[in-house]
Amino acid sequence: MLNKVRPALGRVLTPIGKAVARTGITPNAVTIIGTVGVVAGAIGWFPHQEYFWGTMVITAFVLFDMLDGAVARVTGKISKFGAFLDSTMDRIADAAIFSGLMIGLYREGDRDTLAALALYCMVAGVVTSYAKARAESLGYTCNVGIAERAERTILVLVATGLDGLGVPYVLAAGLVVLAVLSTITVGQRLGTVYKQAQAEQKPKTESQGSQESPRTEESSAESRT
């Protein structure tokens, strides 16, 4: 959903990316620093129920991590390894956010259900990302989903931060919505790839049928003889 605003976001980030690039920092270094910051915020604050401050730290480094693409564009250092590193670090950051939240909720003693929801959201997020990566490795298009990574990250951080400020029920509502949207997204991606696979299989089936028809006619002629 947020993919529609990425061109505009790119125009905003480009000047900042130029400023960062002048410091000599590389796009891959931006990616790694951003991920380390997210992990530190999630593991350092969330398990101790410091949800608001943990969210603030994570958000700061998530915003910093968004600059890796801008720095890569302005320096001309766009590479396949950079894309691979970025995707891998994203998975680590996501796991840290939900793991830290899950530990914090479990330690509270009376929020085990929310801890289980956080675990489900983490697994659903991994499956969502894996489904797209696997589909693209097979040559299919899988750019669909009501809740991609950006939406999932925003939702969990907003809900967690507000919970840290004492807003009641917001974290429960956020995790339930996230679980539902993540499940729908997995279903959307499975359905999209299934349709492409079926469309790909249909011409092969028709081709096999056309090749078999002469033999069928020949067999019929022999039976009449």
DAZIRA-V276539 format. One record per residue. N is the residue number from 1. RES is the residue in one small letter. OMEGA is omega in radians with two decimals (* if undefined). Layout:
n = <N,N>
res = <RES,RES>
omega = <OMEGA,OMEGA>
This chain:
n = <1,2,3,4,5,6,7,8,9,10,11,12,13,14,15,16,17,18,19,20,21,22,23,24,25,26,27,28,29,30,31,32,33,34,35,36,37,38,39,40,41,42,43,44,45,46,47,48,49,50,51,52,53,54,55,56,57,58,59,60,61,62,63,64,65,66,67,68,69,70,71,72,73,74,75,76,77,78,79,80,81,82,83,84,85,86,87,88,89,90,91,92,93,94,95,96,97,98,99,100,101,102,103,104,105,106,107,108,109,110,111,112,113,114,115,116,117,118,119,120,121,122,123,124,125,126,127,128,129,130,131,132,133,134,135,136,137,138,139,140,141,142,143,144,145,146,147,148,149,150,151,152,153,154,155,156,157,158,159,160,161,162,163,164,165,166,167,168,169,170,171,172,173,174,175,176,177,178,179,180,181,182,183,184,185,186,187,188,189,190,191,192,193,194,195,196,197,198,199,200,201,202,203,204,205,206,207,208,209,210,211,212,213,214,215,216,217,218,219,220,221,222,223,224,225>
res = <m,l,n,k,v,r,p,a,l,g,r,v,l,t,p,i,g,k,a,v,a,r,t,g,i,t,p,n,a,v,t,i,i,g,t,v,g,v,v,a,g,a,i,g,w,f,p,h,q,e,y,f,w,g,t,m,v,i,t,a,f,v,l,f,d,m,l,d,g,a,v,a,r,v,t,g,k,i,s,k,f,g,a,f,l,d,s,t,m,d,r,i,a,d,a,a,i,f,s,g,l,m,i,g,l,y,r,e,g,d,r,d,t,l,a,a,l,a,l,y,c,m,v,a,g,v,v,t,s,y,a,k,a,r,a,e,s,l,g,y,t,c,n,v,g,i,a,e,r,a,e,r,t,i,l,v,l,v,a,t,g,l,d,g,l,g,v,p,y,v,l,a,a,g,l,v,v,l,a,v,l,s,t,i,t,v,g,q,r,l,g,t,v,y,k,q,a,q,a,e,q,k,p,k,t,e,s,q,g,s,q,e,s,p,r,t,e,e,s,s,a,e,s,r,t>
omega = <-3.13,3.09,-3.10,-3.11,-3.08,3.08,3.12,3.12,3.12,3.12,3.12,-3.05,-3.07,3.10,3.11,3.11,3.10,3.13,3.12,-3.12,-3.14,3.10,-3.14,-3.14,-3.10,3.10,-3.14,3.10,3.07,3.14,-3.08,3.14,3.12,-3.13,3.13,3.12,3.11,3.14,-3.14,3.13,-3.09,-3.09,-3.10,-3.05,-3.04,-3.13,3.13,3.11,3.04,-2.98,-3.10,-3.11,3.04,3.12,3.13,3.13,-3.12,-3.12,3.13,-3.10,3.03,3.11,3.09,-3.11,3.14,-3.09,-3.07,3.12,3.13,3.12,3.13,-3.12,-3.07,3.13,-3.12,-3.10,3.08,-3.10,3.09,3.12,3.11,3.11,3.11,-3.14,-3.12,3.13,-3.14,3.13,3.08,3.14,3.12,-3.14,3.13,-3.14,-3.14,-3.13,-3.08,3.10,3.11,3.12,-3.13,3.13,3.14,-3.14,-3.13,-3.12,3.13,3.04,-3.09,-3.12,-3.13,-3.13,3.11,3.09,3.10,3.09,3.11,3.09,3.12,-3.14,3.11,3.14,3.13,3.10,3.10,3.13,3.12,-3.13,-3.13,-3.13,3.13,-3.12,-3.13,3.12,-3.12,3.09,3.11,3.10,3.13,3.05,-3.07,-3.13,3.13,3.07,-3.13,-3.13,3.05,-2.99,-3.10,3.14,-3.13,-3.12,3.13,-3.09,-3.09,-3.13,3.12,-3.12,-3.12,3.13,3.12,3.08,3.11,3.09,3.09,3.11,-3.05,3.01,-3.05,-3.14,3.09,3.14,-3.13,-3.13,3.09,3.12,3.14,3.11,3.14,-3.11,3.11,3.12,3.11,-3.13,3.08,3.11,3.12,-3.11,3.07,-3.13,-3.14,-3.14,3.11,3.13,3.13,3.13,3.12,3.12,3.11,-3.11,-3.06,3.11,3.11,3.13,3.13,3.12,3.11,3.13,-3.14,3.11,-3.11,-3.04,3.11,3.14,3.13,3.13,3.13,3.13,3.14,3.13,3.13,-3.13,3.12,3.10,*>
